[in-house]
Amino acid sequence: MKVSNVQSMAEILSERHSLTKKESTEIITLIFDLIGESLSEGNSVDIKKFGKFTVKEYQARTGINPKTLESIEIPARKSPVFKASAALKRKL
């Protein structure tokens, strides 16, 4: 079983649970949208036996342009982070 995108996930979900591909795609899209919304609000999402999605905040800092060696200001930013659960790591 190869899962490489939403369409392949939807196909497997529809086969296993007697759903149409459209219904399966809508369910998967809804799940990812809910995770994204929760992260954008600053919350974390913990999925048992899979892992935890969180938001990491990076502070503003001064960096150096490697081409010109000039100092540049790198703005603060937020980035999504995923940490796999122990159960998922054991499967790998």
trRosetta pair geometry for C-beta under 8 A, 3 or more apart (Angstrom, degrees):
i j d omega theta_ij theta_ji phi_ij phi_ji
1 12 6.6 70 -158 -106 121 136
2 8 6.7 -58 106 -176 71 151
3 8 5.1 175 -134 111 52 117
3 9 5.4 60 -150 -75 113 78
3 12 6.8 -54 -90 -2 105 147
4 8 5.4 66 38 18 70 151
5 8 5.5 96 53 12 66 98
5 9 7.2 -126 104 -2 36 92
6 9 5.6 -58 -149 40 34 112
6 10 6.0 36 154 -22 69 108
6 25 6.2 76 150 -136 109 82
6 28 5.4 159 -150 114 93 138
6 29 6.7 48 -152 -68 143 80
6 32 7.9 -74 -98 -11 118 148
7 10 5.6 -54 -145 36 29 112
7 11 6.4 35 154 -24 63 103
7 21 7.9 20 -151 -172 71 117
7 25 7.2 2 -101 -99 53 111
8 11 5.6 -47 -147 30 34 116
8 12 6.7 32 155 -15 63 103
9 12 6.0 -58 -153 38 32 108
9 13 6.2 30 152 -17 67 110
9 24 7.6 -170 118 156 71 110
9 28 5.4 119 107 -114 126 154
10 13 5.6 -55 -142 40 32 112
10 14 6.1 32 158 -21 66 107
10 21 5.3 79 139 -160 114 73
10 24 3.8 132 -156 112 77 111
10 25 4.2 5 -109 -68 151 69
10 27 8.0 142 -115 50 86 91
10 28 5.7 -109 -73 5 85 140
11 14 6.0 -55 -145 35 26 109
11 15 6.5 25 156 -18 61 108
11 21 6.3 3 -89 -116 59 106
11 24 7.4 166 -42 100 19 155
12 15 5.9 -57 -149 36 30 110
12 16 6.2 17 160 -11 66 113
13 16 6.1 -64 -142 42 27 103
13 17 6.0 -24 175 24 65 115
13 19 6.4 -24 131 51 88 128
13 24 4.1 151 87 -145 116 119
13 27 6.9 -148 153 69 156 131
13 28 6.9 -169 -4 -51 158 112
14 17 7.0 -80 -130 56 19 79
14 18 7.7 6 -178 -167 55 5
14 19 4.6 -106 -120 77 66 78
14 20 6.1 -32 -133 146 124 11
14 21 5.0 -52 -47 -80 161 53
14 23 7.2 121 -102 64 97 91
14 24 4.2 -95 -55 -29 88 145
17 24 7.7 141 58 -93 112 104
19 23 4.3 -119 180 85 109 124
19 24 4.9 132 101 -56 126 89
19 27 7.6 -10 165 -5 167 137
20 23 4.6 96 54 6 81 100
20 24 6.9 -148 92 -4 43 87
21 24 5.5 -56 -146 40 34 113
21 25 6.1 37 154 -22 67 106
22 25 5.8 -53 -147 35 29 111
22 26 6.4 30 154 -19 63 106
23 26 5.7 -55 -150 36 31 112
23 27 6.5 32 153 -21 65 105
24 27 5.7 -53 -149 33 32 112
24 28 6.4 26 156 -14 65 107
25 28 5.9 -57 -146 40 30 108
25 29 6.0 30 156 -18 66 111
26 29 5.8 -57 -143 41 28 111
26 30 6.2 33 155 -24 63 107
27 30 5.7 -55 -150 34 27 113
27 31 6.6 29 153 -20 62 104
28 31 5.7 -51 -152 32 33 112
28 32 6.6 25 154 -11 65 105
29 32 5.9 -58 -148 41 32 106
29 33 6.1 35 153 -21 66 109
30 33 5.6 -55 -145 38 30 113
30 34 6.3 32 156 -21 65 105
31 34 5.8 -55 -150 34 29 111
31 35 6.6 29 152 -17 63 104
32 35 5.6 -51 -149 35 35 113
32 36 6.3 36 153 -18 65 107
33 36 5.6 -57 -148 39 31 113
33 37 6.2 32 155 -20 66 106
34 37 5.7 -51 -143 36 30 111
34 38 6.3 31 157 -19 63 107
35 38 5.9 -58 -150 37 28 111
35 39 6.4 24 155 -15 64 108
35 45 5.1 -80 -132 5 82 173
35 53 5.9 56 -168 51 110 164
36 39 5.8 -58 -147 39 29 109
36 40 6.2 28 156 -19 65 109
37 40 5.7 -57 -146 37 30 111
37 41 6.5 24 155 -15 64 107
38 41 5.9 -61 -153 38 30 108
38 43 4.5 -75 179 75 85 115
38 44 7.6 -22 142 101 112 7
38 45 5.2 98 94 -62 145 107
38 53 7.9 97 89 90 114 120
39 42 7.7 67 -179 -59 34 12
39 43 6.8 -99 -82 66 28 65
39 44 7.6 47 -100 -110 71 35
39 45 6.8 -62 -55 -9 87 110
39 53 6.1 -69 -77 138 120 116
39 54 7.7 148 -122 -169 96 16
39 55 5.3 137 -166 -59 86 107
39 80 5.7 10 -171 -105 153 106
42 55 6.2 -94 -131 44 46 145
44 52 6.0 11 171 -180 118 101
44 53 6.3 170 -163 87 68 57
44 54 4.4 -14 -113 -100 109 78
44 55 7.4 -137 -84 5 71 73
45 52 7.0 166 86 -156 49 55
45 53 4.4 5 54 52 98 107
46 51 8.0 -118 -144 128 54 32
46 52 4.6 -10 -107 -109 74 93
46 53 7.9 -147 -68 29 37 63
47 50 4.0 -20 105 55 111 123
47 51 6.2 13 56 53 95 49
47 52 7.3 -176 23 -83 64 43
47 53 7.8 42 -4 -5 101 94
47 85 7.9 -116 86 -30 70 128
48 85 7.4 70 -169 -91 33 163
49 85 5.8 -149 -150 83 16 156
49 87 4.2 -44 -143 75 72 154
49 88 6.9 126 163 -45 53 81
50 84 7.6 -87 160 -143 45 64
50 85 5.8 81 70 6 18 122
50 87 7.6 -36 -51 76 28 110
50 88 5.7 70 -146 -60 34 129
51 82 5.7 53 131 -180 140 90
51 83 5.6 -178 -167 90 102 46
51 84 4.4 -62 -92 -118 126 34
51 85 4.9 -137 -79 -21 52 76
51 88 5.8 -38 -49 14 97 153
52 82 7.3 161 82 -153 44 52
52 83 5.1 -9 57 57 92 96
52 85 7.3 103 -18 -67 80 82
53 80 6.3 -16 -168 -168 98 104
53 81 7.2 150 -157 79 50 48
53 82 5.5 -21 -100 -99 70 76
54 80 7.6 148 82 -156 36 57
54 81 5.1 -23 67 64 84 100
54 83 7.2 10 9 1 110 107
55 78 5.3 4 179 -177 110 113
55 79 7.2 149 -158 73 64 32
55 80 6.1 -43 -102 -100 65 52
55 81 7.1 152 -111 15 14 88
56 78 7.0 157 80 -156 43 61
56 79 5.3 -23 62 63 93 85
56 80 7.8 109 16 -154 81 6
56 81 4.8 61 -19 -27 113 130
57 76 7.0 6 -179 -178 91 105
57 77 7.7 178 -152 94 54 36
57 78 5.3 -28 -101 -101 67 80
58 61 7.9 -72 161 -4 95 111
58 76 6.2 176 93 -153 64 58
58 77 5.2 0 54 58 109 76
58 78 7.3 -173 17 -85 76 29
58 79 6.7 34 -14 0 113 109
59 76 5.6 -37 -152 -108 29 98
60 73 6.8 5 -180 180 109 93
60 74 6.5 172 -157 90 59 61
60 75 5.4 -35 -111 -150 99 33
60 76 4.3 -61 -47 -45 79 79
61 73 7.9 171 93 -156 29 55
61 74 5.2 -8 64 58 74 108
62 71 5.5 -6 -177 -170 111 107
62 72 7.2 153 -159 77 62 36
62 73 6.0 -39 -103 -102 67 56
62 74 7.1 165 -109 14 13 85
63 71 7.4 146 80 -156 34 58
63 72 5.4 -27 70 66 85 87
63 73 7.8 132 23 -123 77 9
63 74 4.7 54 -7 -29 119 121
64 69 6.1 -9 -178 -150 111 47
64 70 7.1 160 -153 79 64 32
64 71 6.0 -42 -98 -100 67 51
64 72 7.1 140 -114 17 16 83
65 68 4.7 12 97 45 124 92
65 69 6.7 -76 75 -18 75 11
65 70 4.8 10 31 52 117 83
65 71 7.9 -126 3 -61 83 4
65 72 5.4 80 -43 -20 94 125
66 69 7.4 23 -149 -73 23 56
84 88 4.4 -118 -173 87 102 128
84 89 5.3 125 117 -57 121 85
84 92 7.9 12 163 -11 161 136
85 88 4.8 97 55 8 78 100
85 89 7.0 -140 97 -4 42 88
86 89 5.6 -55 -147 38 33 114
86 90 6.4 39 153 -25 66 102
87 90 5.8 -51 -152 29 30 113
87 91 7.0 32 150 -20 60 102
88 91 5.7 -53 -156 30 37 113
88 92 6.9 34 149 -20 65 103
89 92 5.8 -55 -155 31 37 111
